[in-house]
Amino acid sequence: MGWLPGPEDYLTKLAAFLTERLDRTTRSNGERLVRGIIVLALFLPVFFWIGRALDPLLFLSPFSFVAAAFALSLLLRQHRLWAGIIRDSKSAAFEQHDLTRENIKRATFGFTDTVVSNLVIFAIGGFSLLLPYRFLRTAIDRAVELNVARPESPFLRPFWLIAELAALPGSILATLMIAAAHIFIPGTRLVAFLAPLRGRKGALPSRLMPLSALAHGLNLSFRFAPGKRHPWVGPKEGRAKQTSADLRKAGLVFLVATLIGLLATLMLLAFALAGP
């Protein structure tokens, strides 16, 4: 389904249109902040009610359930992400460490945000919470790309404040899953459990926590933001020059983390069904 356009593609286009028209540096910071608040006041209720209309499809009929499940899968899909990573790995030269490092970050954020956080938010509030969250996140992702630092734009300040609060449960869960995966993979370090406790001023917690767990577990180092004035994410002795072997090991971490999440979910379901 990688070729099929999904809700994320249209949300990205909408976010790009709004930010290009309303978030102009010629305006004062106060005016840009107010514009961001107005955009959220207009669009978050719209996406909430669109999601509210989609939620009953889950229980209306078997056909509507399949349609709703298909729509959800378009918001969770990883095929396009990993197809791009594999294509880069095959075409890149061995010395292109920067590209490999970016692909590991891309895979990390794809697992933590696109899969885990989306599923947690959907489990809490269905499409009525997931669609507004994806609108917020696409605007943020477009601005920060693969950086861990918050967007500097005043227009996006209310976006990331709400999005980070909504993503907090899923981010914590994803971080714990990544840290736990290191127990089962030889050559990794269990310090991954403690690394996410170290905060960083100006960071997006939903990105810093899981990336820090992965970096300390695999002894890697990742760029926090463009420029040399920002300390990198990871242990002091972490390797910034990363190879395809590091990418494969990171992929193994995400695979094991997914299996841990599935096992925990099955155990919770069994416990719930076995209750009085």
C-alpha positions as CSV (number, residue, x, y, z in Angstrom):
1,M,0.0,0.0,0.0
2,G,3.0,2.3,-0.2
3,W,1.8,3.8,-3.4
4,L,-1.6,4.6,-2.1
5,P,-2.1,8.1,-0.8
6,G,-3.3,8.2,2.8
7,P,-4.7,10.8,5.3
8,E,-1.1,11.8,6.2
9,D,-0.4,13.0,2.7
10,Y,-3.4,15.3,2.7
11,L,-2.7,16.5,6.2
12,T,0.9,17.3,5.2
13,K,-0.4,19.4,2.2
14,L,-2.8,21.3,4.4
15,A,-0.1,22.0,7.1
16,A,2.2,23.2,4.4
17,F,-0.4,25.5,2.9
18,L,-1.3,27.0,6.3
19,T,2.3,27.5,7.5
20,E,3.4,29.0,4.2
21,R,0.5,31.5,4.2
22,L,0.4,32.4,7.9
23,D,3.8,31.8,9.4
24,R,5.8,34.5,7.7
25,T,8.9,35.9,9.4
26,T,7.9,39.4,8.3
27,R,5.2,39.3,11.1
28,S,5.9,39.9,14.8
29,N,6.3,36.9,17.0
30,G,3.2,37.8,18.9
31,E,1.1,37.9,15.7
32,R,2.5,34.6,14.5
33,L,1.6,33.0,17.9
34,V,-1.9,34.3,17.7
35,R,-2.3,33.0,14.2
36,G,-1.2,29.6,15.3
37,I,-3.8,29.6,18.1
38,I,-6.5,30.7,15.7
39,V,-5.6,27.9,13.2
40,L,-5.9,25.3,16.0
41,A,-9.2,26.8,17.2
42,L,-10.6,26.4,13.7
43,F,-9.1,23.1,12.6
44,L,-8.9,20.9,15.7
45,P,-12.7,20.8,16.1
46,V,-13.1,20.1,12.4
47,F,-10.9,17.0,12.6
48,F,-12.4,16.0,15.9
49,W,-15.9,15.9,14.3
50,I,-14.6,14.1,11.2
51,G,-13.1,11.5,13.5
52,R,-16.3,11.4,15.5
53,A,-18.2,10.5,12.3
54,L,-15.7,7.8,11.5
55,D,-15.7,6.1,14.9
56,P,-19.2,4.4,14.6
57,L,-17.9,2.6,11.4
58,L,-15.9,0.3,13.7
59,F,-19.1,-1.2,15.1
60,L,-21.7,-0.6,12.3
61,S,-21.1,-3.7,10.2
62,P,-18.3,-6.1,9.2
63,F,-17.8,-4.1,6.0
64,S,-17.5,-0.8,7.7
65,F,-15.1,-2.3,10.3
66,V,-12.9,-3.4,7.5
67,A,-13.0,0.1,5.9
68,A,-12.2,1.7,9.2
69,A,-9.4,-0.7,9.9
70,F,-8.0,0.0,6.4
71,A,-8.1,3.7,7.1
72,L,-6.2,3.2,10.4
73,S,-3.6,1.1,8.6
74,L,-2.9,4.0,6.3
75,L,-2.0,6.0,9.3
76,L,0.3,3.3,10.7
77,R,2.0,2.0,7.6
78,Q,5.7,1.5,7.6
79,H,6.2,0.2,4.1
80,R,7.0,3.5,2.5
81,L,9.4,4.4,5.3
82,W,11.4,1.2,5.2
83,A,11.3,1.0,1.4
84,G,13.1,4.4,1.3
85,I,15.6,3.3,4.0
86,I,16.4,0.1,2.1
87,R,16.7,2.0,-1.2
88,D,19.1,4.5,0.5
89,S,21.1,1.6,2.0
90,K,21.6,-0.1,-1.4
91,S,22.5,3.1,-3.3
92,A,24.7,4.8,-0.6
93,A,28.4,4.3,-0.4
94,F,29.8,2.8,2.7
95,E,31.3,6.1,3.7
96,Q,28.0,8.0,3.8
97,H,27.6,7.8,7.5
98,D,25.3,10.9,7.7
99,L,22.7,9.2,5.6
100,T,22.8,6.1,7.6
101,R,22.5,8.1,10.9
102,E,19.5,9.9,9.5
103,N,17.8,6.7,8.4
104,I,18.2,5.3,11.9
105,K,16.5,8.4,13.3
106,R,13.8,8.1,10.7
107,A,13.1,4.5,11.6
108,T,13.1,5.4,15.3
109,F,10.5,8.2,14.9
110,G,8.5,6.0,12.5
111,F,8.2,3.3,15.1
112,T,7.6,5.5,18.1
113,D,5.3,8.1,16.6
114,T,3.7,6.5,13.5
115,V,3.0,3.2,15.2
116,V,3.0,3.3,19.0
117,S,1.8,6.8,19.7
118,N,-0.9,6.6,17.0
119,L,-2.1,3.3,18.4
120,V,-2.2,4.5,22.0
121,I,-4.1,7.7,21.0
122,F,-6.5,5.7,18.9
123,A,-7.1,3.3,21.8
124,I,-7.9,6.2,24.0
125,G,-10.1,8.2,21.7
126,G,-10.5,6.6,18.3
127,F,-10.3,8.7,15.1
128,S,-11.8,11.7,17.0
129,L,-8.4,12.1,18.8
130,L,-6.1,10.6,16.2
131,L,-7.0,12.9,13.3
132,P,-6.4,16.1,15.3
133,Y,-3.2,14.7,16.6
134,R,-1.9,13.8,13.1
135,F,-2.7,17.3,11.9
136,L,-0.6,18.7,14.7
137,R,2.2,16.2,14.2
138,T,2.5,16.7,10.4
139,A,2.9,20.5,10.9
140,I,5.6,19.9,13.5
141,D,7.4,17.2,11.5
142,R,7.5,19.4,8.4
143,A,9.3,22.1,10.4
144,V,11.8,20.1,12.4
145,E,12.3,17.2,9.9
146,L,14.6,14.7,11.8
147,N,15.7,17.1,14.5
148,V,15.0,16.5,18.2
149,A,14.8,20.2,19.0
150,R,11.5,22.0,19.2
151,P,10.5,24.2,16.3
152,E,11.5,27.8,16.8
153,S,8.5,29.3,15.1
154,P,6.0,31.1,17.5
155,F,3.3,29.9,15.1
156,L,4.0,26.3,15.9
157,R,4.4,26.7,19.7
158,P,0.7,25.8,20.5
159,F,1.0,22.9,18.0
160,W,3.9,21.2,19.7
161,L,2.6,21.9,23.2
162,I,-0.6,20.1,22.6
163,A,1.0,17.4,20.4
164,E,3.7,16.5,23.0
165,L,1.1,16.3,25.7
166,A,-1.1,14.0,23.6
167,A,1.9,11.8,22.6
168,L,3.3,11.5,26.1
169,P,1.7,8.1,27.0
170,G,2.7,6.6,23.7
171,S,6.2,8.0,23.8
172,I,6.8,6.6,27.3
173,L,5.5,3.2,26.2
174,A,7.6,3.2,23.0
175,T,10.7,4.1,25.0
176,L,10.1,1.3,27.5
177,M,9.6,-1.2,24.6
178,I,12.9,-0.1,23.0
179,A,14.8,-0.3,26.3
180,A,13.3,-3.7,27.0
181,A,14.3,-5.0,23.6
182,H,18.0,-4.5,24.5
183,I,17.6,-7.3,27.1
184,F,17.2,-9.9,24.3
185,I,19.8,-8.6,21.8
186,P,23.5,-9.5,22.3
187,G,26.0,-6.6,22.2
188,T,23.6,-3.9,23.5
189,R,23.7,-2.1,26.8
190,L,21.0,-2.0,29.5
191,V,21.8,1.6,30.3
192,A,19.0,2.2,27.7
193,F,16.5,2.1,30.6
194,L,18.1,5.0,32.4
195,A,19.1,7.2,29.5
196,P,15.5,8.6,28.8
197,L,15.5,10.1,32.3
198,R,18.0,12.7,31.3
199,G,16.1,15.7,30.0
200,R,17.3,18.2,27.5
201,K,16.3,21.9,27.3
202,G,14.5,22.7,24.1
203,A,13.8,19.1,23.1
204,L,10.7,17.4,21.9
205,P,10.3,14.7,24.6
206,S,8.4,12.4,22.2
207,R,11.6,12.2,20.1
208,L,14.3,12.6,22.8
209,M,13.2,9.8,25.0
210,P,13.1,6.9,22.5
211,L,16.1,8.1,20.5
212,S,18.1,8.5,23.7
213,A,17.2,4.9,24.8
214,L,18.3,3.6,21.4
215,A,21.5,5.6,21.3
216,H,22.7,4.5,24.8
217,G,21.7,0.9,24.1
218,L,23.6,0.7,20.8
219,N,26.4,3.2,21.8
220,L,25.5,5.6,19.1
221,S,25.3,9.4,18.8
222,F,22.7,11.5,17.0
223,R,22.5,15.1,16.1
224,F,20.1,17.1,18.3
225,A,19.7,20.0,15.9
226,P,21.7,21.6,13.0
227,G,24.8,23.5,14.1
228,K,27.8,22.7,16.3
229,R,26.6,24.4,19.4
230,H,24.1,21.7,20.3
231,P,25.4,18.6,22.2
232,W,24.5,15.3,20.5
233,V,22.0,12.8,21.8
234,G,23.7,9.6,23.2
235,P,26.7,8.6,25.4
236,K,29.8,10.7,25.2
237,E,31.7,7.8,23.6
238,G,28.8,7.1,21.2
239,R,29.6,6.6,17.5
240,A,28.4,9.3,15.2
241,K,29.8,7.4,12.1
242,Q,27.2,4.7,11.7
243,T,27.1,1.9,9.2
244,S,24.5,-0.5,7.7
245,A,25.3,-2.9,10.5
246,D,24.0,-0.3,13.0
247,L,20.9,0.2,10.9
248,R,20.3,-3.6,10.9
249,K,20.7,-3.8,14.6
250,A,18.4,-0.8,15.2
251,G,15.8,-2.6,13.0
252,L,16.2,-5.7,15.1
253,V,15.6,-3.6,18.2
254,F,12.3,-2.3,16.7
255,L,11.3,-5.8,15.7
256,V,11.9,-7.2,19.2
257,A,10.2,-4.1,20.7
258,T,7.1,-4.8,18.5
259,L,7.0,-8.4,19.7
260,I,7.2,-7.3,23.3
261,G,4.3,-4.9,22.7
262,L,2.2,-7.6,21.1
263,L,3.0,-10.1,23.9
264,A,2.1,-7.5,26.5
265,T,-1.2,-6.7,24.7
266,L,-2.1,-10.4,24.5
267,M,-1.4,-10.8,28.2
268,L,-3.6,-7.8,29.1
269,L,-6.4,-9.1,26.9
270,A,-6.2,-12.6,28.5
271,F,-6.2,-11.0,31.9
272,A,-9.3,-8.9,31.0
273,L,-11.2,-11.9,29.5
274,A,-10.3,-14.1,32.5
275,G,-11.7,-11.6,35.0
276,P,-15.0,-12.0,36.7
